[in-house]
Amino acid sequence: MRTTLLALALCPTILAPTPAGAAPLCDELWGERNAVYAEAGYCFRTPRGIRAFGNAGCRFDDIRDVPLSARDRQKVSAIVREEQRSGCRE
């Protein structure tokens, strides 16, 4: 996943998925974004999030309360932009 983000940062057009090819990229981006929140103690609510990350040791029920470093905020913002560009986010 980190390789994907590095590639996107260096050349944002390197991965220009077609609608049919967007799902694997979207899944990878979703995982990378939510891993940041999981590491910071977010308590996932969705079955997908709980399956992927669990809630053991979670501390924050509201994603807005999760304390992220400036670096993590930048990382999440970059992922969200790529998700939007790729048609991943509603």
N, C-alpha and C positions, 0 to 999 in steps of 0.2 A: 504494500500500500504506500509506503513512504517513497518508493521509486516512482510510482504514479504521480504523487504530488510534486516531487522534484522535477519530473518531466513536464508537468503542467506549468510549473513556475518558470522553467527555462523556455518552454515553447508551448504556449497555451493552445495552439492549433494542432498539436501532435495527435491528440485524441478527439476527433470530431465524429462522434458516433452517429450512426443512422438510428432512427427510432427502434428498429429491431435489435441493434447492437448496443443500445444504451443500458439495458438491464444489468449486465455484469459490472460496468463502470459505476452505475448508480448504487449497486450493492456495495461495491468497494468504498465509494465515497461515504455512504451511510455508515459503514463500519468504522472508517477512519474518524469521521466527525463524532460519532457517539463514543468511541474509545476515549476521546479527550474528556468527555463528560463523565464517563465511568471512572476514569482515573482520578477525577476530582471529587467523586463521591455522590454523583447523581443517582437517585432512586428511579429506575425505569418503571413506566406504567404499562407499556404495550407488551403483549406477549413476545413480539419479535425482540424487543430490547432486553427483556428479562431472559429469554433463551440465549441471546448472544452474550450478555454481560452479567446476568444475575443481579441480585441486590444485596449480597452479603457485604456488610460494612458500609452501605450507602448512608448518607447523612442529609441529603437535600432533596425534598419532594418537588420543589419548584425550580425549574431549570434556570430561572432568573437569579436564584440565590446561590448558584454554584460559583465558587470563587475561582476564576480563571486568571492566569498570568496574562500579561500583555501578549506574550508570544503565543499562548494557547488561543487567545481571542483572535489574533491575526490568522492563525491556522484554521480555526473554525470559519472565519469570514471567507477565507480563500476557498475552502471546501464548499461552503454554501453557494458562493458565486459559480463555482464549477458545476454544482448540482443544478443550479438554475439554467446555466448555459447549455447543459446537456439534456435539459427537459426532465430532470429527476424529481424536482420539487414542485408540489402543487401550488 
